[in-house]
Amino acid sequence: MRLEERIEELRAEIDGIIDERVAKIASESPGVPPGVIRNLLTARAPACRCAQYIELCGSEAKTPD
């Protein structure tokens, strides 16, 4: 598999993870548009989906449920 294909697969997987998190938060925050939630979740690393994933999951590991 070419590197470009692997990157696209990773980006799609990360988008799915972020979408799941957005849906969970949106269900707990009626009236807040999903786009706003997504922007808030990814604002710390807006340029790269991989950095967004690391930031999102890194902060999750530090915050107990």
Secondary structure, DSSP 8 states (H G I E B T S, - for coil): --HHHHHHHHHHHHHHHHHHHHHHHHHHSTTS-HHHHHHHHHTTSTT-HHHHHHHHHHHHHHS--
